[in-house]
Amino acid sequence: MSTARGSSEQVTRCAGRVVAVTGAAGGIGAAIVRRLATDGWSLVLADRDPRALAELADEVVALGGDCLPRAGDVTQPEYVAGLVGSALERYRRLDGFVSNAGIVGGMVPLDDYPEAVFDEVMAVNVRGTFLCLKHALPALRVQPGASFVAMASTSAVRGRANLSAYVASKHAVLGLVRAAALECVGSHARVNAILPGPTQTAMIDAIDRMAAQRSPDGHVARAVSTPYGRPEDVAAAVRFVLSPDAAHMNGAMLTVDGGSIVA
């Protein structure tokens, strides 16, 4: 992993800007954190795995960045409110929020899908995004150039057999983004969604393992003509949507999938 800082122009542009990232220690989350730290952002890091979070915080410092790690559960309103409060207490501002925490649940036909697993997926993916919006938007609305980025999925605009909870949750995330974007019109805040396709992460590995158990062919999430993406591809898209270059994007969905959604 390179420890080089971003271009001097980009670091100067982002110096003093503050962003919170949930699900920070996962594959896509960690790539986002590394990209933003390299660009000069200060970061509030959220994840429910305190050990992985501490290791990521050490990486940020090695990259020359500044961060505040906070372990906890995004389904809990006190924790999410505390993330925003920590950012404001330490940095006196919040310029960005990346709601990235999410789980896939099980790969089971809908009529056999365990209710407890369905509830857990909806809690993390939907309630978590709702709470992040609820508590971050008041701070973002008053900060010029502020941006909220929700991690959806190509599953937000298509169906996937045997992943009913995950598909439903990502459709709901996109609905929250669209509603929140309209509520932010006239303020400084923008709200947008990133829709990754299959990406080389532990989550897609888990989906492939579940698919292989159901069918020797497996890889149900992969279109024949499109390879899996890299977490860094998604991080680059997040970087853009947070930036002033995306100043007129609000309520949008940016697909990062190598064309799988149209294959």
Phi, psi and chi 1 to 4 in degrees:
 res  aa     phi    psi   chi1   chi2   chi3   chi4
   1 MET       -  131.9  178.4 -170.3   68.4      -
   2 SER   -74.3  141.6  171.3      -      -      -
   3 THR  -107.1   11.5   58.7      -      -      -
   4 ALA   -72.1  141.4      -      -      -      -
   5 ARG   -72.8  162.7  -64.8  -76.2  -85.7  172.5
   6 GLY   -68.3 -178.4      -      -      -      -
   7 SER   -58.3  149.4   69.6      -      -      -
   8 SER   -59.2  -34.7   57.9      -      -      -
   9 GLU   -64.1  -44.9  177.9 -177.0   -3.6      -
  10 GLN   -67.9  -41.6 -174.5   66.7   22.7      -
  11 VAL   -62.8  -43.2  171.4      -      -      -
  12 THR   -62.1  -39.6  -60.5      -      -      -
  13 ARG   -64.5  -35.0 -165.2 -179.6 -169.4 -170.8
  14 CYS   -99.6   -7.7  -61.6      -      -      -
  15 ALA   -57.4  131.5      -      -      -      -
  16 GLY    86.4   -9.6      -      -      -      -
  17 ARG   -84.8  147.5  -58.5 -166.4   76.0 -162.6
  18 VAL  -127.4  133.5  178.9      -      -      -
  19 VAL  -136.7  142.1   61.3      -      -      -
  20 ALA  -103.2  139.7      -      -      -      -
  21 VAL  -130.2  120.2 -178.9      -      -      -
  22 THR   -94.2  159.8   69.8      -      -      -
  23 GLY    59.3   34.1      -      -      -      -
  24 ALA   -67.7  -27.6      -      -      -      -
  25 ALA   -90.2   -3.4      -      -      -      -
  26 GLY   -78.9 -178.0      -      -      -      -
  27 GLY   -60.6  -54.9      -      -      -      -
  28 ILE   -71.2  -42.2  -71.0  175.7      -      -
  29 GLY   -58.9  -45.7      -      -      -      -
  30 ALA   -65.3  -37.0      -      -      -      -
  31 ALA   -64.3  -40.0      -      -      -      -
  32 ILE   -62.0  -46.4  -67.2  168.1      -      -
  33 VAL   -59.8  -46.6  167.7      -      -      -
  34 ARG   -62.4  -42.5  -65.9  179.7 -171.4  115.1
  35 ARG   -62.3  -47.1  176.1   70.5  -88.6  173.4
  36 LEU   -70.9  -36.4  -61.8  179.5      -      -
  37 ALA   -63.4  -41.1      -      -      -      -
  38 THR   -62.7  -31.9  -59.6      -      -      -
  39 ASP   -82.3   -6.0  -75.9  -13.8      -      -
  40 GLY   104.1    3.5      -      -      -      -
  41 TRP   -69.1  147.6  -71.9   77.9      -      -
  42 SER   -90.1  142.5  -64.4      -      -      -
  43 LEU  -128.1  139.0  -63.2  114.6      -      -
  44 VAL  -102.7  117.3  178.0      -      -      -
  45 LEU  -103.2  126.1  -53.0  180.0      -      -
  46 ALA  -122.3  132.4      -      -      -      -
  47 ASP  -165.3  155.9 -159.5  -83.0      -      -
  48 ARG   -89.1   -1.8   61.0 -175.7 -179.9 -176.0
  49 ASP  -104.2   98.8 -176.1  -20.5      -      -
  50 PRO   -64.3  -33.0   18.5  -28.8      -      -
  51 ARG   -68.8  -48.0  178.6  176.4  -64.7 -178.5
  52 ALA   -63.0  -34.5      -      -      -      -
  53 LEU   -66.8  -41.4 -163.8   59.9      -      -
  54 ALA   -64.3  -39.5      -      -      -      -
  55 GLU   -65.2  -40.0  -68.1  174.6   -4.6      -
  56 LEU   -66.1  -40.2 -178.7   63.3      -      -
  57 ALA   -60.1  -38.8      -      -      -      -
  58 ASP   -62.9  -38.3  -71.4  -18.1      -      -
  59 GLU   -62.8  -42.0  -75.5 -168.6   46.6      -
  60 VAL   -60.7  -43.6  170.8      -      -      -
  61 VAL   -62.7  -41.2  172.3      -      -      -
  62 ALA   -63.8  -28.2      -      -      -      -
  63 LEU   -79.8   -2.7  -71.7  167.4      -      -
  64 GLY    88.8   13.0      -      -      -      -
  65 GLY   -97.3  176.8      -      -      -      -
  66 ASP  -124.0  135.6 -177.9   67.5      -      -
  67 CYS  -150.3  162.7   68.4      -      -      -
  68 LEU  -131.3  101.7 -178.3   63.2      -      -
  69 PRO   -80.4  137.8   26.2  -29.3      -      -
  70 ARG  -140.1  105.0  -72.0  -72.7 -177.8  -94.2
  71 ALA   -80.3  140.8      -      -      -      -
  72 GLY   168.4 -169.7      -      -      -      -
  73 ASP  -116.6  119.6 -177.3   -8.6      -      -
  74 VAL   -70.1   -6.7  -65.7      -      -      -
  75 THR   -82.6   -5.0   69.6      -      -      -
  76 GLN  -104.0  118.2  -58.7  -56.4  -51.2      -
  77 PRO   -60.9  -34.3   16.5  -28.3      -      -
  78 GLU   -64.6  -37.6  -63.0   82.7    3.5      -
  79 TYR   -67.9  -46.2  169.8   67.2      -      -
  80 VAL   -65.4  -42.6  178.8      -      -      -
  81 ALA   -60.5  -36.5      -      -      -      -
  82 GLY   -66.8  -32.7      -      -      -      -
  83 LEU   -60.9  -48.6  -72.1  177.0      -      -
  84 VAL   -65.0  -43.2  175.5      -      -      -
  85 GLY   -61.1  -38.5      -      -      -      -
  86 SER   -64.7  -40.6  -65.1      -      -      -
  87 ALA   -62.0  -45.9      -      -      -      -
  88 LEU   -69.4  -35.7  -62.4  176.8      -      -
  89 GLU   -68.3  -43.4 -179.7  178.4   -2.6      -
  90 ARG   -82.5  -42.6  175.7  158.0  174.4  169.8
  91 TYR  -108.9  -10.7  -59.8  109.8      -      -
  92 ARG    67.3   16.6  -54.0  -60.8  178.2 -170.7
  93 ARG  -167.4  162.5   61.1 -170.3  -70.1  164.9
  94 LEU  -142.8  115.8 -176.3   64.3      -      -
  95 ASP   -99.8  -23.1  -58.6  -89.2      -      -
  96 GLY  -152.0  154.4      -      -      -      -
  97 PHE  -143.2  125.4 -161.2  107.7      -      -
  98 VAL  -112.8  107.1 -178.1      -      -      -
  99 SER   -88.0   93.3  178.8      -      -      -
 100 ASN  -111.9  -15.8  172.2   69.4      -      -
 101 ALA   -61.3  133.0      -      -      -      -
 102 GLY  -168.5  156.2      -      -      -      -
 103 ILE  -131.8  159.7   59.1  174.2      -      -
 104 VAL   -95.5  -26.8   68.7      -      -      -
 105 GLY    76.9 -145.6      -      -      -      -
 106 GLY  -106.0  165.7      -      -      -      -
 107 MET  -111.7   91.7  176.5  170.7  -84.3      -
 108 VAL  -143.2  141.2 -177.2      -      -      -
 109 PRO   -54.6  145.9  -25.4   34.3      -      -
 110 LEU   -55.1  -40.2 -166.0  149.2      -      -
 111 ASP   -71.8  -12.4   48.3  -18.0      -      -
 112 ASP  -110.8    2.9  -69.0  -33.5      -      -
 113 TYR   -67.6  127.1 -154.9   96.7      -      -
 114 PRO   -65.3  130.8  -18.6   31.6      -      -
 115 GLU   -62.0  -36.4  -66.0  173.5    9.9      -
 116 ALA   -65.7  -38.3      -      -      -      -
 117 VAL   -69.2  -41.6  176.6      -      -      -
 118 PHE   -57.0  -46.5 -178.0   91.4      -      -
 119 ASP   -62.1  -38.9  -69.8  -16.2      -      -
 120 GLU   -66.4  -43.3 -177.6 -176.5   15.8      -
 121 VAL   -61.8  -45.6  172.9      -      -      -
 122 MET   -65.6  -35.0  -61.9  -59.7  -75.2      -
 123 ALA   -65.0  -49.3      -      -      -      -
 124 VAL   -71.3  -49.8  174.9      -      -      -
 125 ASN   -77.8  -38.9  -63.3    1.5      -      -
 126 VAL   -98.7  -56.2 -176.8      -      -      -
 127 ARG   -58.9  -40.6  176.4 -178.7  168.2   88.9
 128 GLY   -60.1  -45.7      -      -      -      -
 129 THR   -64.0  -42.8  -58.1      -      -      -
 130 PHE   -58.1  -46.4  163.1   75.3      -      -
 131 LEU   -65.8  -37.7  -70.8  173.8      -      -
 132 CYS   -63.5  -44.5  -69.8      -      -      -
 133 LEU   -62.2  -47.6  -77.1  162.7      -      -
 134 LYS   -56.8  -43.2  176.6 -178.9  175.4   68.3
 135 HIS   -92.4  -24.3  -68.0  -73.4      -      -
 136 ALA   -86.0  -34.1      -      -      -      -
 137 LEU   -59.8  -39.0  -74.3 -177.2      -      -
 138 PRO   -57.1  -37.5  -28.7   37.7      -      -
 139 ALA   -76.2  -35.1      -      -      -      -
 140 LEU   -73.7  -35.6  -64.9  174.7      -      -
 141 ARG   -60.2  -26.7  -75.1 -165.9 -175.9  102.0
 142 VAL   -99.7    2.4  -60.8      -      -      -
 143 GLN  -107.2  112.0 -174.1   62.8   42.3      -
 144 PRO   -53.3  133.2  -28.4   36.6      -      -
 145 GLY    79.2   12.5      -      -      -      -
 146 ALA   -72.9  152.2      -      -      -      -
 147 SER  -148.0  132.7  177.2      -      -      -
 148 PHE  -109.6  128.7 -173.5  102.8      -      -
 149 VAL  -120.6  121.4 -178.7      -      -      -
 150 ALA  -103.0  135.3      -      -      -      -
 151 MET   -87.8  106.1 -163.3   60.3   60.9      -
 152 ALA   -96.3 -127.2      -      -      -      -
 153 SER   178.7  158.8  164.0      -      -      -
 154 THR   -61.1  -18.4   51.7      -      -      -
 155 SER   -68.5   -8.2  -67.4      -      -      -
 156 ALA   -76.2  -13.9      -      -      -      -
 157 VAL  -131.7   14.2  -68.0      -      -      -
 158 ARG  -151.4  168.7   65.5 -176.2  -59.2  174.7
 159 GLY   -98.5  155.2      -      -      -      -
 160 ARG  -139.9  121.8  -66.0 -170.6 -169.2  -80.4
 161 ALA   -61.4  139.8      -      -      -      -
 162 ASN    71.4   10.8  -56.3  -45.3      -      -
 163 LEU  -125.9   44.8  -73.7  169.6      -      -
 164 SER   -60.5  -41.9   55.5      -      -      -
 165 ALA   -66.0  -45.3      -      -      -      -
 166 TYR   -63.8  -46.3 -177.2   73.6      -      -
 167 VAL   -62.1  -45.8  170.4      -      -      -
 168 ALA   -61.6  -40.3      -      -      -      -
 169 SER   -66.4  -38.8   72.6      -      -      -
 170 LYS   -74.8  -32.2  -67.9  -56.1 -177.3  178.3
 171 HIS   -59.8  -42.0  -85.2   67.9      -      -
 172 ALA   -65.8  -39.1      -      -      -      -
 173 VAL   -59.0  -43.4  166.7      -      -      -
 174 LEU   -64.4  -37.5 -168.4   54.7      -      -
 175 GLY   -63.3  -41.9      -      -      -      -
 176 LEU   -61.7  -41.7  -75.6  169.3      -      -
 177 VAL   -60.6  -45.8  164.2      -      -      -
 178 ARG   -66.3  -40.4  -71.4  169.1  166.8  165.9
 179 ALA   -66.7  -45.3      -      -      -      -
 180 ALA   -65.1  -37.1      -      -      -      -
 181 ALA   -59.7  -42.3      -      -      -      -
 182 LEU   -66.9  -35.4  -69.0  176.3      -      -
 183 GLU   -70.6  -17.2  -66.4 -178.4   19.3      -
 184 CYS   -95.8   -5.9  -72.6      -      -      -
 185 VAL   -58.8  131.2  170.5      -      -      -
 186 GLY    93.7   -8.3      -      -      -      -
 187 SER  -105.9 -176.0   77.2      -      -      -
 188 HIS   -80.8  -16.1  -69.5  -62.9      -      -
 189 ALA   -86.9  145.9      -      -      -      -
 190 ARG  -121.0  148.9  -60.0  175.5  -69.3  110.3
 191 VAL  -131.0  121.1 -177.4      -      -      -
 192 ASN  -138.4  165.2  -65.7  -72.3      -      -
 193 ALA  -121.2  141.4      -      -      -      -
 194 ILE  -102.6  133.8  -57.1  -68.2      -      -
 195 LEU  -117.4   88.0  -82.9   61.0      -      -
 196 PRO   -72.3  147.1  -12.5   27.8      -      -
 197 GLY   -87.8 -166.7      -      -      -      -
 198 PRO   -53.6  124.2  -27.7   36.2      -      -
 199 THR  -129.3  144.7  -54.3      -      -      -
 200 GLN   -69.7   85.9  -65.9  168.9  -12.1      -
 201 THR  -140.0  172.5   63.5      -      -      -
 202 ALA   -62.3  -31.9      -      -      -      -
 203 MET   -64.6  -47.2  178.2 -179.9  -75.3      -
 204 ILE   -69.6  -30.8 -158.0   66.0      -      -
 205 ASP   -61.8  -40.7  -72.7  -15.3      -      -
 206 ALA   -65.8  -40.9      -      -      -      -
 207 ILE   -62.8  -43.0  -68.1  174.4      -      -
 208 ASP   -63.3  -39.3  -81.7  -13.8      -      -
 209 ARG   -63.8  -42.8  -74.8 -165.1  -60.9  -88.4
 210 MET   -65.0  -39.4  -72.2 -174.4  -74.0      -
 211 ALA   -65.6  -38.9      -      -      -      -
 212 ALA   -65.3  -31.8      -      -      -      -
 213 GLN   -69.6  -27.7  -69.2  172.6   -2.1      -
 214 ARG   -89.5  -26.3  -60.1 -169.3   59.9   81.2
 215 SER  -151.9  135.1  166.6      -      -      -
 216 PRO   -58.1  -26.3  -21.7   32.4      -      -
 217 ASP   -73.3  -36.9  -64.3  -28.7      -      -
 218 GLY    57.4 -159.0      -      -      -      -
 219 HIS    48.4   44.5  -63.5  -68.9      -      -
 220 VAL   -66.6  -21.7  -65.1      -      -      -
 221 ALA   -82.1   -9.3      -      -      -      -
 222 ARG   -97.7  125.8 -175.8 -162.7  -65.3  -98.5
 223 ALA   -78.3  142.6      -      -      -      -
 224 VAL   -56.3  -38.2  172.8      -      -      -
 225 SER   -91.9   -0.9   59.2      -      -      -
 226 THR  -126.1  125.6   58.9      -      -      -
 227 PRO   -75.9  164.0   30.7  -36.1      -      -
 228 TYR   -65.9  146.1  -74.1    1.0      -      -
 229 GLY   -84.0  178.1      -      -      -      -
 230 ARG  -108.9  150.2  -55.7  171.2  -56.4  143.0
 231 PRO   -54.1  -34.0  -27.2   35.6      -      -
 232 GLU   -63.9  -28.8  -68.3   77.3   13.0      -
 233 ASP   -64.6  -42.1  -60.6  -36.2      -      -
 234 VAL   -69.2  -40.0 -177.4      -      -      -
 235 ALA   -59.9  -38.6      -      -      -      -
 236 ALA   -63.8  -38.2      -      -      -      -
 237 ALA   -67.3  -41.7      -      -      -      -
 238 VAL   -61.6  -44.0  170.7      -      -      -
 239 ARG   -54.8  -44.3  176.2 -160.3 -163.5 -163.1
 240 PHE   -64.7  -47.5  166.4   69.1      -      -
 241 VAL   -65.9  -30.1  175.6      -      -      -
 242 LEU   -73.7  -21.2  -74.0  172.4      -      -
 243 SER   -83.7  162.6   78.2      -      -      -
 244 PRO   -61.0  -20.2  -23.1   33.4      -      -
 245 ASP   -63.5  -20.1  -66.6  -28.7      -      -
 246 ALA  -105.1   27.0      -      -      -      -
 247 ALA   -59.7  -25.1      -      -      -      -
 248 HIS  -101.6    8.9 -159.6   51.9      -      -
 249 MET   -90.5  121.9  -74.9 -178.3   64.5      -
 250 ASN  -152.5  125.4 -173.0   37.6      -      -
 251 GLY    76.9   17.1      -      -      -      -
 252 ALA   -94.2  163.0      -      -      -      -
 253 MET  -124.4  125.7   54.5 -177.5 -169.7      -
 254 LEU  -108.9  113.6 -179.3   57.1      -      -
 255 THR   -87.6  132.0  -56.1      -      -      -
 256 VAL  -128.7   84.6 -173.6      -      -      -
 257 ASP  -144.0    7.7   72.7  -27.1      -      -
 258 GLY    64.4   15.8      -      -      -      -
 259 GLY    92.1    7.7      -      -      -      -
 260 SER   -63.7  -29.9   70.2      -      -      -
 261 ILE   -71.2  -20.3 -158.1  169.3      -      -
 262 VAL  -109.0    0.1  -64.5      -      -      -
 263 ALA   -72.3      -      -      -      -      -
